[in-house]
Amino acid sequence: MAKAQAADEQCPAELALNILSGKWKLKILWHLSRGTIRFNELQRILGNITTKTLTEQLRELESQGIILRKIYPEVPPRVEYSLSETGLTLKPVLQEMCAWGKQYQKARSHDSIMPGGT
């Protein structure tokens, strides 16, 4: 098993990918980039995600300083999530990734209908 590297020894791109990696984190961040969302609303938007998995992903992002959690002392408690100041710096990155994905989809669909395309 490889030894874990300290964050300051890691390639910065690798560090970013490690923070954003996983099935759900980019989806979570994309929705939070549009504004504050309550836990149940986020779970509903994401669809096929368990409460446990969503909780784990949100806790990781919170511990990394990417998102903020606000608990309102109500019965039942209301919990809202939003991007932190650091998380807000990801908005242009997410927008560029989305734009790149759209370009890629368009190019791939164009290639697949052209003679000789794969």
MDAnalysis code that builds the backbone (N, CA, C; Angstrom):
import MDAnalysis as mda
import numpy as np

u = mda.Universe.empty(354, n_residues=118, atom_resindex=np.repeat(np.arange(118), 3), trajectory=True)
u.add_TopologyAttr("name", ["N", "CA", "C"] * 118)
u.add_TopologyAttr("resid", np.arange(1, 119))
u.add_TopologyAttr("resname", ["MET", "ALA", "LYS", "ALA", "GLN", "ALA", "ALA", "ASP", "GLU", "GLN", "CYS", "PRO", "ALA", "GLU", "LEU", "ALA", "LEU", "ASN", "ILE", "LEU", "SER", "GLY", "LYS", "TRP", "LYS", "LEU", "LYS", "ILE", "LEU", "TRP", "HIS", "LEU", "SER", "ARG", "GLY", "THR", "ILE", "ARG", "PHE", "ASN", "GLU", "LEU", "GLN", "ARG", "ILE", "LEU", "GLY", "ASN", "ILE", "THR", "THR", "LYS", "THR", "LEU", "THR", "GLU", "GLN", "LEU", "ARG", "GLU", "LEU", "GLU", "SER", "GLN", "GLY", "ILE", "ILE", "LEU", "ARG", "LYS", "ILE", "TYR", "PRO", "GLU", "VAL", "PRO", "PRO", "ARG", "VAL", "GLU", "TYR", "SER", "LEU", "SER", "GLU", "THR", "GLY", "LEU", "THR", "LEU", "LYS", "PRO", "VAL", "LEU", "GLN", "GLU", "MET", "CYS", "ALA", "TRP", "GLY", "LYS", "GLN", "TYR", "GLN", "LYS", "ALA", "ARG", "SER", "HIS", "ASP", "SER", "ILE", "MET", "PRO", "GLY", "GLY", "THR"])
u.atoms.positions = np.array([
    [0.845, -1.176, 0.000],
    [0.000, 0.000, 0.000],
    [0.889, 1.237, 0.000],
    [0.537, 2.235, -0.809],
    [1.336, 3.462, -0.900],
    [1.142, 4.305, 0.352],
    [2.220, 4.994, 0.701],
    [2.137, 5.889, 1.842],
    [1.349, 7.131, 1.448],
    [0.532, 7.619, 2.373],
    [-0.221, 8.841, 2.127],
    [0.738, 10.022, 2.124],
    [0.548, 10.922, 1.192],
    [1.383, 12.105, 1.106],
    [0.732, 13.235, 1.892],
    [1.562, 14.052, 2.496],
    [1.057, 15.258, 3.138],
    [0.511, 16.171, 2.047],
    [-0.505, 16.965, 2.377],
    [-1.144, 17.835, 1.388],
    [-0.147, 18.770, 0.722],
    [0.865, 19.238, 1.453],
    [1.828, 20.160, 0.860],
    [2.836, 19.469, -0.053],
    [2.872, 18.127, -0.053],
    [3.758, 17.376, -0.927],
    [3.039, 16.889, -2.182],
    [1.730, 16.996, -2.201],
    [0.923, 16.508, -3.304],
    [0.925, 17.496, -4.461],
    [0.795, 16.973, -5.660],
    [0.575, 17.808, -6.835],
    [-0.740, 18.568, -6.601],
    [-0.768, 19.875, -6.824],
    [-1.992, 20.637, -6.576],
    [-3.214, 20.122, -7.348],
    [-3.012, 19.682, -8.584],
    [-4.129, 19.145, -9.361],
    [-4.640, 17.851, -8.731],
    [-3.729, 17.029, -8.236],
    [-4.120, 15.784, -7.577],
    [-4.899, 16.080, -6.301],
    [-4.466, 17.073, -5.552],
    [-5.169, 17.473, -4.344],
    [-6.592, 17.904, -4.679],
    [-6.742, 18.731, -5.715],
    [-8.072, 19.188, -6.132],
    [-8.944, 18.005, -6.540],
    [-8.375, 17.092, -7.313],
    [-9.147, 15.928, -7.746],
    [-9.541, 15.043, -6.572],
    [-8.667, 14.912, -5.586],
    [-8.994, 14.116, -4.411],
    [-10.162, 14.726, -3.645],
    [-10.210, 16.036, -3.561],
    [-11.310, 16.704, -2.861],
    [-12.616, 16.534, -3.636],
    [-12.547, 16.622, -4.952],
    [-13.747, 16.576, -5.782],
    [-14.141, 15.174, -6.221],
    [-13.320, 14.179, -5.927],
    [-13.570, 12.843, -6.449],
    [-14.730, 12.165, -5.734],
    [-15.247, 11.189, -6.406],
    [-16.363, 10.427, -5.867],
    [-17.584, 10.615, -6.740],
    [-18.529, 9.749, -6.547],
    [-19.734, 9.747, -7.368],
    [-20.606, 10.973, -7.132],
    [-20.603, 11.504, -5.911],
    [-21.590, 12.516, -5.533],
    [-21.059, 13.923, -5.330],
    [-19.791, 14.097, -5.037],
    [-19.300, 15.411, -4.626],
    [-19.494, 16.491, -5.680],
    [-19.171, 16.214, -6.920],
    [-19.362, 17.224, -7.955],
    [-20.836, 17.583, -8.108],
    [-21.703, 16.588, -8.026],
    [-23.143, 16.852, -8.122],
    [-23.605, 17.714, -6.954],
    [-23.136, 17.388, -5.771],
    [-23.486, 18.177, -4.579],
    [-23.006, 19.610, -4.752],
    [-21.759, 19.777, -5.139],
    [-21.186, 21.108, -5.294],
    [-21.881, 21.898, -6.399],
    [-22.246, 21.225, -7.466],
    [-22.943, 21.908, -8.560],
    [-24.261, 22.500, -8.052],
    [-25.017, 21.729, -7.306],
    [-26.298, 22.225, -6.791],
    [-26.088, 23.320, -5.746],
    [-25.084, 23.170, -4.895],
    [-24.807, 24.204, -3.897],
    [-24.265, 25.482, -4.536],
    [-23.679, 25.371, -5.718],
    [-23.180, 26.569, -6.396],
    [-24.330, 27.471, -6.833],
    [-25.519, 26.923, -6.849],
    [-26.712, 27.694, -7.227],
    [-27.378, 28.346, -6.025],
    [-26.923, 27.984, -4.816],
    [-27.476, 28.601, -3.619],
    [-27.608, 27.622, -2.469],
    [-28.056, 28.138, -1.331],
    [-28.225, 27.355, -0.117],
    [-29.347, 26.339, -0.303],
    [-29.114, 25.121, 0.194],
    [-30.093, 24.042, 0.040],
    [-30.229, 23.291, 1.363],
    [-31.445, 22.940, 1.703],
    [-31.691, 22.123, 2.882],
    [-31.354, 20.667, 2.565],
    [-31.030, 19.901, 3.605],
    [-30.600, 18.513, 3.448],
    [-31.607, 17.698, 2.626],
    [-32.880, 17.723, 3.037],
    [-33.888, 16.901, 2.354],
    [-34.084, 17.313, 0.902],
    [-33.996, 18.607, 0.629],
    [-34.112, 19.096, -0.744],
    [-32.936, 18.592, -1.578],
    [-31.744, 18.646, -1.018],
    [-30.557, 18.161, -1.725],
    [-30.676, 16.671, -2.014],
    [-31.152, 15.917, -1.045],
    [-31.323, 14.475, -1.248],
    [-32.351, 14.207, -2.342],
    [-33.422, 14.976, -2.355],
    [-34.458, 14.798, -3.374],
    [-33.905, 15.133, -4.761],
    [-33.144, 16.228, -4.864],
    [-32.568, 16.645, -6.147],
    [-31.599, 15.596, -6.678],
    [-30.786, 15.034, -5.787],
    [-29.775, 14.072, -6.211],
    [-30.371, 12.732, -6.609],
    [-31.539, 12.429, -6.085],
    [-32.206, 11.193, -6.484],
    [-31.714, 9.980, -5.733],
    [-31.004, 9.114, -6.411],
    [-30.645, 7.805, -5.884],
    [-29.415, 7.869, -4.964],
    [-29.532, 8.575, -3.849],
    [-28.456, 8.649, -2.864],
    [-29.063, 8.352, -1.500],
    [-28.376, 7.528, -0.734],
    [-28.892, 7.209, 0.599],
    [-28.600, 8.356, 1.558],
    [-29.367, 8.406, 2.627],
    [-29.151, 9.415, 3.661],
    [-27.745, 9.299, 4.230],
    [-27.302, 8.066, 4.452],
    [-25.968, 7.824, 5.007],
    [-24.880, 8.359, 4.080],
    [-24.981, 8.053, 2.797],
    [-23.974, 8.491, 1.832],
    [-23.956, 10.003, 1.712],
    [-25.133, 10.625, 1.634],
    [-25.189, 12.076, 1.531],
    [-24.580, 12.717, 2.773],
    [-24.911, 12.187, 3.940],
    [-24.350, 12.704, 5.185],
    [-22.832, 12.603, 5.187],
    [-22.301, 11.462, 4.762],
    [-20.845, 11.267, 4.718],
    [-20.181, 12.247, 3.757],
    [-20.763, 12.414, 2.569],
    [-20.184, 13.311, 1.572],
    [-20.214, 14.756, 2.059],
    [-21.323, 15.153, 2.680],
    [-21.434, 16.509, 3.200],
    [-20.448, 16.745, 4.342],
    [-20.283, 15.760, 5.204],
    [-19.318, 15.889, 6.309],
    [-17.901, 16.030, 5.795],
    [-17.554, 15.255, 4.757],
    [-16.213, 15.362, 4.177],
    [-15.984, 16.751, 3.596],
    [-16.954, 17.231, 2.838],
    [-16.823, 18.556, 2.231],
    [-16.766, 19.650, 3.294],
    [-17.510, 19.463, 4.369],
    [-17.475, 20.433, 5.470],
    [-16.116, 20.403, 6.169],
    [-15.585, 19.209, 6.424],
    [-14.291, 19.102, 7.102],
    [-13.155, 19.645, 6.233],
    [-13.345, 19.624, 4.922],
    [-12.347, 20.161, 4.000],
    [-12.491, 21.675, 3.816],
    [-13.515, 22.248, 4.436],
    [-13.722, 23.690, 4.350],
    [-14.371, 24.147, 3.061],
    [-15.006, 23.230, 2.333],
    [-15.611, 23.553, 1.047],
    [-17.060, 24.019, 1.211],
    [-17.758, 23.454, 2.186],
    [-19.150, 23.846, 2.416],
    [-19.354, 24.230, 3.874],
    [-20.472, 24.903, 4.108],
    [-20.878, 25.289, 5.457],
    [-22.199, 24.619, 5.787],
    [-22.359, 24.250, 7.043],
    [-23.614, 23.668, 7.519],
    [-24.178, 24.597, 8.575],
    [-25.432, 24.950, 8.414],
    [-26.103, 25.798, 9.400],
    [-27.304, 25.046, 9.945],
    [-27.326, 24.907, 11.272],
    [-28.412, 24.199, 11.942],
    [-29.293, 25.232, 12.639],
    [-30.570, 25.190, 12.365],
    [-31.525, 26.082, 13.014],
    [-32.164, 25.350, 14.184],
    [-32.176, 25.971, 15.370],
    [-32.727, 25.301, 16.559],
    [-34.256, 25.304, 16.543],
    [-34.795, 24.456, 15.694],
    [-36.242, 24.300, 15.559],
    [-36.589, 22.847, 15.790],
    [-37.865, 22.587, 15.921],
    [-38.325, 21.204, 16.019],
    [-39.263, 20.965, 14.844],
    [-38.918, 20.065, 13.926],
    [-37.642, 19.358, 13.828],
    [-36.537, 20.322, 13.367],
    [-35.279, 19.972, 13.653],
    [-34.175, 20.862, 13.271],
    [-34.101, 21.031, 11.760],
    [-33.808, 22.240, 11.343],
    [-33.637, 22.539, 9.926],
    [-32.142, 22.703, 9.696],
    [-31.615, 22.011, 8.689],
    [-30.189, 22.078, 8.364],
    [-30.049, 22.547, 6.925],
    [-29.232, 23.579, 6.747],
    [-28.986, 24.112, 5.412],
    [-27.497, 24.045, 5.092],
    [-27.208, 23.823, 3.823],
    [-25.829, 23.740, 3.350],
    [-25.601, 24.808, 2.287],
    [-24.404, 25.357, 2.300],
    [-24.016, 26.350, 1.303],
    [-22.513, 26.239, 1.084],
    [-22.037, 26.874, 0.040],
    [-20.597, 26.902, -0.215],
    [-19.937, 27.878, 0.747],
    [-18.774, 27.508, 1.235],
    [-17.964, 28.399, 2.061],
    [-17.264, 29.393, 1.126],
    [-16.483, 30.301, 1.699],
    [-15.704, 31.211, 0.853],
    [-14.780, 30.424, -0.069],
    [-14.156, 29.389, 0.475],
    [-13.291, 28.533, -0.351],
    [-14.115, 27.814, -1.403],
    [-15.271, 27.318, -1.005],
    [-16.153, 26.628, -1.947],
    [-16.621, 27.526, -3.074],
    [-16.854, 28.789, -2.761],
    [-17.278, 29.733, -3.798],
    [-16.228, 29.888, -4.885],
    [-14.966, 29.689, -4.539],
    [-13.904, 29.788, -5.549],
    [-13.976, 28.636, -6.552],
    [-14.752, 27.607, -6.241],
    [-14.940, 26.487, -7.166],
    [-15.988, 26.776, -8.239],
    [-16.815, 27.797, -8.038],
    [-17.886, 28.074, -9.001],
    [-17.374, 28.232, -10.429],
    [-16.333, 29.040, -10.670],
    [-15.850, 29.143, -12.054],
    [-15.282, 27.818, -12.575],
    [-14.689, 27.047, -11.697],
    [-14.153, 25.735, -12.090],
    [-15.307, 24.824, -12.511],
    [-16.375, 24.791, -11.718],
    [-17.545, 23.966, -12.034],
    [-18.184, 24.426, -13.345],
    [-18.273, 25.742, -13.548],
    [-18.853, 26.271, -14.782],
    [-18.012, 25.888, -15.986],
    [-16.695, 25.960, -15.846],
    [-15.812, 25.578, -16.952],
    [-15.899, 24.075, -17.233],
    [-15.985, 23.277, -16.174],
    [-16.128, 21.830, -16.363],
    [-17.440, 21.519, -17.082],
    [-18.490, 22.219, -16.739],
    [-19.778, 22.029, -17.392],
    [-19.687, 22.420, -18.868],
    [-19.071, 23.558, -19.133],
    [-18.918, 24.010, -20.524],
    [-18.086, 23.008, -21.327],
    [-17.008, 22.519, -20.716],
    [-16.173, 21.529, -21.396],
    [-16.977, 20.259, -21.668],
    [-17.746, 19.822, -20.689],
    [-18.569, 18.621, -20.862],
    [-19.567, 18.765, -22.002],
    [-20.177, 19.942, -22.109],
    [-21.126, 20.189, -23.204],
    [-20.419, 20.144, -24.542],
    [-19.233, 20.771, -24.628],
    [-18.454, 20.746, -25.872],
    [-18.073, 19.317, -26.231],
    [-17.661, 18.562, -25.235],
    [-17.257, 17.179, -25.461],
    [-18.440, 16.351, -25.963],
    [-19.599, 16.503, -25.312],
    [-20.793, 15.768, -25.746],
    [-21.131, 16.106, -27.195],
    [-21.085, 17.390, -27.512],
    [-21.415, 17.833, -28.861],
    [-20.436, 17.249, -29.878],
    [-19.146, 17.290, -29.553],
    [-18.133, 16.750, -30.457],
    [-18.306, 15.242, -30.627],
    [-18.574, 14.548, -29.532],
    [-18.741, 13.090, -29.604],
    [-19.990, 12.720, -30.393],
    [-21.075, 13.445, -30.208],
    [-22.284, 13.111, -30.953],
    [-22.099, 13.449, -32.438],
    [-21.344, 14.497, -32.730],
    [-21.029, 14.850, -34.111],
    [-20.146, 13.789, -34.738],
    [-19.134, 13.315, -33.996],
    [-18.224, 12.283, -34.491],
    [-18.948, 10.978, -34.772],
    [-19.937, 10.656, -33.923],
    [-20.605, 9.353, -34.065],
    [-21.550, 9.317, -35.261],
    [-21.969, 10.481, -35.765],
    [-22.840, 10.474, -36.941],
    [-22.070, 10.706, -38.238],
    [-20.804, 11.060, -38.140],
    [-19.990, 11.281, -39.320],
    [-19.442, 9.949, -39.829],
    [-19.311, 9.786, -41.141],
    [-18.718, 8.547, -41.658],
    [-17.313, 8.389, -41.088],
    [-17.015, 7.197, -40.664],
    [-15.707, 6.900, -40.087],
    [-15.636, 7.221, -38.609],
    [-16.723, 7.768, -38.042],
    [-16.750, 8.093, -36.605],
    [-16.875, 6.820, -35.795],
    [-16.518, 6.898, -34.517],
    [-16.586, 5.710, -33.670],
    [-17.807, 5.733, -32.800],
])
